[in-house]
């Protein structure tokens, strides 16, 4: 009986060791899968960040170029031309946030920026008797909202 008992203990120890080994391998695989998932999320976040920054760079460059108004001799019209470019830059930047951002408070603020800046552009154009610029049917705010 002593030999059988020893043999049984050895088998149990072997089985326990095997289970421990399998459990470790499963845990490592699970950890590896988690690490791979985290790395994929990081890569996706970096891609979104690059897209957001690229859109902002374009918006800023266009805004700065459009703000470089050649003086017309009419200060009011020059002001409206520069401010329209400035406001459009804010609209474009807010639209980029709506496309790529995840913070709901900032997204609501960006939507407000689009609306208020468009209203201010219209008010300035009306003040100098210029025709209102048409707002595209799929305007930036609606495109960005539906993209999310």
MIGU-708139 format. One record per residue (C-alpha): y negated, z, x; residue number from 1. Coordinates in nm, 3 decimals. Layout:
BEGIN
{node {Y Z X} NUM} ...
END
This chain:
BEGIN
{node {0.000 0.000 0.000} 1} {node {-0.225 0.070 0.286} 2} {node {-0.193 -0.290 0.409} 3} {node {-0.257 -0.429 0.059} 4} {node {-0.557 -0.208 0.018} 5} {node {-0.696 -0.323 0.354} 6} {node {-0.632 -0.683 0.265} 7} {node {-0.808 -0.637 -0.073} 8} {node {-1.109 -0.477 0.093} 9} {node {-1.129 -0.762 0.343} 10} {node {-1.116 -1.020 0.063} 11} {node {-1.388 -0.834 -0.128} 12} {node {-1.605 -0.817 0.183} 13} {node {-1.549 -1.186 0.245} 14} {node {-1.635 -1.269 -0.117} 15} {node {-1.945 -1.047 -0.105} 16} {node {-2.054 -1.218 0.216} 17} {node {-1.999 -1.560 0.059} 18} {node {-2.198 -1.464 -0.250} 19} {node {-2.476 -1.328 -0.031} 20} {node {-2.480 -1.649 0.171} 21} {node {-2.485 -1.865 -0.142} 22} {node {-2.759 -1.650 -0.293} 23} {node {-2.968 -1.688 0.022} 24} {node {-2.920 -2.062 0.029} 25} {node {-3.015 -2.085 -0.338} 26} {node {-3.319 -1.872 -0.273} 27} {node {-3.419 -2.085 0.023} 28} {node {-3.376 -2.400 -0.180} 29} {node {-3.579 -2.248 -0.462} 30} {node {-3.847 -2.141 -0.216} 31} {node {-3.838 -2.487 -0.059} 32} {node {-3.877 -2.649 -0.400} 33} {node {-4.168 -2.417 -0.473} 34} {node {-4.326 -2.501 -0.137} 35} {node {-4.279 -2.875 -0.201} 36} {node {-4.439 -2.836 -0.547} 37} {node {-4.731 -2.642 -0.398} 38} {node {-4.781 -2.908 -0.131} 39} {node {-4.775 -3.181 -0.398} 40} {node {-5.035 -2.990 -0.602} 41} {node {-5.252 -2.952 -0.293} 42} {node {-5.229 -3.326 -0.220} 43} {node {-5.318 -3.407 -0.582} 44} {node {-5.612 -3.165 -0.570} 45} {node {-5.734 -3.327 -0.248} 46} {node {-5.710 -3.671 -0.410} 47} {node {-5.913 -3.551 -0.709} 48} {node {-6.167 -3.390 -0.476} 49} {node {-6.201 -3.713 -0.275} 50} {node {-6.250 -3.915 -0.596} 51} {node {-6.511 -3.668 -0.722} 52} {node {-6.699 -3.669 -0.391} 53} {node {-6.688 -4.050 -0.370} 54} {node {-6.837 -4.079 -0.720} 55} {node {-7.106 -3.828 -0.629} 56} {node {-7.187 -4.014 -0.308} 57} {node {-7.233 -4.337 -0.506} 58} {node {-7.447 -4.158 -0.766} 59} {node {-7.668 -4.003 -0.497} 60} {node {-7.709 -4.330 -0.306} 61} {node {-7.798 -4.522 -0.621} 62} {node {-8.040 -4.250 -0.729} 63} {node {-8.216 -4.238 -0.392} 64} {node {-8.246 -4.616 -0.378} 65} {node {-8.378 -4.638 -0.735} 66} {node {-8.628 -4.356 -0.674} 67} {node {-8.789 -4.555 -0.392} 68} {node {-9.034 -4.717 -0.633} 69} {node {-9.294 -4.952 -0.497} 70} {node {-9.631 -4.830 -0.631} 71} {node {-9.741 -5.045 -0.924} 72} {node {-10.093 -4.911 -0.959} 73} {node {-9.989 -4.723 -1.274} 74} {node {-9.904 -4.366 -1.178} 75} {node {-9.748 -4.292 -1.517} 76} {node {-9.510 -4.589 -1.499} 77} {node {-9.423 -4.510 -1.137} 78} {node {-9.348 -4.150 -1.235} 79} {node {-9.123 -4.262 -1.521} 80} {node {-8.942 -4.508 -1.296} 81} {node {-8.873 -4.240 -1.033} 82} {node {-8.779 -3.973 -1.285} 83} {node {-8.554 -4.210 -1.477} 84} {node {-8.362 -4.277 -1.156} 85} {node {-8.351 -3.904 -1.085} 86} {node {-8.225 -3.822 -1.434} 87} {node {-7.969 -4.105 -1.422} 88} {node {-7.838 -3.958 -1.097} 89} {node {-7.790 -3.624 -1.274} 90} {node {-7.609 -3.803 -1.559} 91} {node {-7.380 -3.983 -1.314} 92} {node {-7.302 -3.663 -1.125} 93} {node {-7.232 -3.474 -1.448} 94} {node {-7.005 -3.757 -1.560} 95} {node {-6.809 -3.727 -1.236} 96} {node {-6.759 -3.357 -1.306} 97} {node {-6.639 -3.439 -1.658} 98} {node {-6.384 -3.682 -1.513} 99} {node {-6.253 -3.454 -1.243} 100} {node {-6.357 -3.092 -1.304} 101} {node {-6.146 -2.828 -1.468} 102} {node {-6.389 -2.539 -1.528} 103} {node {-6.460 -2.546 -1.901} 104} {node {-6.798 -2.372 -1.870} 105} {node {-6.913 -2.628 -1.614} 106} {node {-6.774 -2.912 -1.824} 107} {node {-6.980 -2.793 -2.124} 108} {node {-7.286 -2.766 -1.900} 109} {node {-7.222 -3.117 -1.766} 110} {node {-7.203 -3.249 -2.123} 111} {node {-7.538 -3.084 -2.197} 112} {node {-7.686 -3.236 -1.881} 113} {node {-7.580 -3.584 -1.994} 114} {node {-7.734 -3.536 -2.339} 115} {node {-8.059 -3.372 -2.228} 116} {node {-8.121 -3.610 -1.938} 117} {node {-8.067 -3.910 -2.166} 118} {node {-8.312 -3.759 -2.417} 119} {node {-8.570 -3.699 -2.143} 120} {node {-8.536 -4.057 -2.017} 121} {node {-8.600 -4.178 -2.372} 122} {node {-8.899 -3.946 -2.417} 123} {node {-9.058 -4.064 -2.090} 124} {node {-9.005 -4.431 -2.179} 125} {node {-9.157 -4.376 -2.522} 126} {node {-9.454 -4.197 -2.366} 127} {node {-9.549 -4.507 -2.167} 128} {node {-9.464 -4.750 -2.447} 129} {node {-9.158 -4.891 -2.271} 130} {node {-8.859 -4.997 -2.476} 131} {node {-8.573 -4.754 -2.490} 132} {node {-8.282 -4.842 -2.267} 133} {node {-7.970 -4.916 -2.469} 134} {node {-7.702 -4.649 -2.447} 135} {node {-7.361 -4.811 -2.402} 136} {node {-7.122 -4.759 -2.695} 137} {node {-6.873 -4.608 -2.452} 138} {node {-7.146 -4.417 -2.264} 139} {node {-7.064 -4.199 -1.965} 140} {node {-7.024 -3.881 -2.168} 141} {node {-6.776 -4.029 -2.412} 142} {node {-6.579 -4.200 -2.137} 143} {node {-6.559 -3.880 -1.937} 144} {node {-6.468 -3.669 -2.238} 145} {node {-6.188 -3.898 -2.339} 146} {node {-6.059 -3.918 -1.982} 147} {node {-5.983 -3.545 -1.989} 148} 
END
